[in-house]
Amino acid sequence: MEIERITPELVEDYLSAYQKGEKIPVELLGLHFLQNHNFPSPKEKEYWLFDQIHAWAQDALARCRHYEEVQISPSAIPLDCIKADFTPGNQLLESWSAVYYRYLSPVPLRVEKIMQVISYSDKNFRRRVESGLREIVKLLSQVEIESHQRQSLKMRGRFVPSLDSKLFGLEALILKRVERIKNCAESERFFCIEGLGGIGKTTLAQAIASRLAEWPELKGILWASAKYEFLTLDGTPKIDPEKSALDLISTLASQLGLDYLAGLSLEKKLEGLAAALASHQYLIVLDNLETLEDMVILMRHILTLAGPSKYLLTSRYSLSIYPQVISFPLEPLSYADARAFFINEIERNGRKMALTSIPEEFIHTVYDLAGGIPLALKLIAAQIGKAQPPEKVLRNLRAGRDTQRKDKEAELFSYIYQDSWELLSEPAQDLLRSMLFVPLEGETAEWIQMNADVDESIFPEAFNELLNLSLVEISGSILLPHYFIHRLTATFLKTDLHARWTKEK
């Protein structure tokens, strides 16, 4: 419903019909903010709206009476109340009192009765009623505008994956990056969050994008995750950066509603995308550019796109070879932030008892060995109390660090994942392997169960094992969660485990 159509006359028609038990005018029930509630019936919507207006009027009366020091006895009859309201000469108080006792009071008063206790003419009292109706219109218009703004915000950020955990040590950095993008020069279009695997690049991008969804200068936010590995016709995985670039561009075109570009060549898709982006400013997030070849090929394409849009990329590699790309380096968490994050993860997994038995020096040692890498801390925290005593966790971490000194290519993550893997039952291991085929945007638990090589009766227990060990990431909403595995988890499954299987054979 358009804001201009909310008029005092429409409000009065609604209140009058409600008061008399007549058919309610349908126009006011079309308000946008009413559509955000799941009313079981139209009647429930009528009742709710009346109750909302009634609550506004009561609140306004209380505030005006408090300001004028008008004392109303709980046992006072409506005529005494309205007489007291009209005594101080406060126009706003009189307006709210007039509309309340005319249309909203549990015992509405007829005009003839009101005239007996106030010194106003019918005409002047009518003016006060109209003034009260205008106050209701103001409130209805305000909540309607706010509802439209929330909807606009929701629509602008609808493609941004939701955060599934609290942020630690990032608030100042988020604000800084958001302001940098907002206040950048017209020629500055490309920004890249750079850092180690598991350090939280995607999380930072999600937080920045969510804040920028509130920025009215953006038409919208697009989000696409790079998928550099594809299955051939015989089911063999194949790394194909060109296909990854095409997949990213196709995702952006789909989010813009450019369905007519489906099936066309990459060049045609780019032309259509450039035309759509020419006149509006978007924030375009390109996540998980994990290989150097990925970035080189993708940058070759997106640098040709016209328009005022801004691009936010995440990558393990620096894009310093491109002078037009502004780097946003992401450092590991400080000890204080890492400690808060680690403790939160233990509590989030429902292991407060384990937390009380962990000495401070244990957390210090974990930080020294694993660093302030959020994913590493998250995986370690999930192992605590799961038949994995803290002492064993430290032994494995030290073993991993010692191996790193001997073999620079070995990563500490391999040892952390290996510990988690060994804590899983065989069905949970099978389920985790099957999740390699889950897309990066995630899928529902039902989809995963349907496509997993795990018996239906044991799926819930196996799936919970993965969740409890933080081997599965969560996106989407509370009502419709989507699940996927982190890129580093996939790397462990495809490299470390594959090497172990090959050796065993």
WOKADA-V868221 format. One line per field, one symbol per residue. ss: DSSP state (H for helix, E for strand, C for the rest). phi: phi as a letter, one per 40 degrees, with the letter a starting at -180 (. if undefined). burial: b if it has 9 or more other C-alpha atoms within 8 Angstrom, else e. A space follows every 50 residues. Layout:
ss->???
phi->???
burial->???
This chain:
ss->CCHHHCCHHHHHHHHHHHHHCCCCCCCHHHCHHHHHCCCCCHHHHHHHHH HHHHHHHHHHHHHHHHHHCCCCCCCCCHHHHHHHHCCCCCHHHHHHHHHH HHHHCCCCCCHHHHHCCCCCCHHHHHHHHHHHHHHHHHHHHHHHHHHHHH HHHHHHCCCCCCCCCCCCCCHHHHHHHHHHHHCCCCCCCEEEEECCCCCC HHHHHHHHHHHHCCCCCCCEEEEEECCCEEECCCCCEEECHHHHHHHHHH HHHHHCCCHHHCCCCHHHHHHHHHHHHCCCCEEEEEEEECCHHHHHHHHH HHCCCCCCCEEEEEECCCCCCCCCEEEEECCCCCHHHHHHHHHHHHHHCC CHHHHHCCCHHHHHHHHHHHCCCHHHHHHHHHHCCCCCCHHHHHHHHHHH HHHHHHCCCCCHHHHHHHHHHHCCCHHHHHHHHHHHHCCCCCECHHHHHH HCCCCHHHHHHHHHHHHHCCCCEEEECCCCEEEECCHHHHHHHHCHHHHH HHHHC
phi->.cdcccbdccccdcccccccgcccccdcccdcccccbcccadcccccccc cccccdccccccccccccfccbcdcccdccccccccccgccccccccccc ccbbcdbdbcdcccccbbcbcdcccccccccccccccdcccccccccccc ccccccbccccccbaccbgbdcccccccccccbccdccbbbbcbiccgch cccccccccccccccccccibbbbbcbcbbccccgccacadccccccccc ccccccgccccdgcccccccccccccccbbcbbbcbcgccbccdcdcccd cccccchccbbbbbacbcbccbcccccbcbcccccccccccccccccccg bccccccccccccdcdccccgccdccccccdcccgbfbcdccdccccccc ccccccbcccbdddcccccccccccccccccccccccccccgaccccccc bccbddcbddccccdccccfcbcbbgbccbcbbabcdccccdccbdcccc ccccc
burial->eeeeebbbebbbbbbbbbbeeeebbeebbbbbbbeeeeeeeeebbbeebb eebbebbbebbeebbeeeebeeeeeeebbbbbbbbbeeeeeebbbbbbbb bbbbbeebbeeebbbebeeeeeeebeebbbbbbbbbbeebbebbbebbee eebbebbebbbebeeeebbeeeebbebbeeeeeeeeebbbbbbbbeebbb bbebbbbbbbbbbeeeebbbbbbbbbbbbbbeeeeeeeebbeebbbbbbb bbbbbeebeebeeeeeebbbebbbbbbbebbbbbbbbbbbeeebbebbee beeebebbbbbbbbbbbeeeeeeebbbbebebbebebbbbbbbebbbeee beebbeebeeebbbbbbebbbbbbbbbbbbbbbbbeebbbeebbebbbeb bebbeeeeeebbebbbbebbeeebeebbbbbbebbeebeebbbbeeebbe ebebeeebbeebbebbbbbbbbbbbbeeeebbbbbbeebbbbbeebbbee eeeee
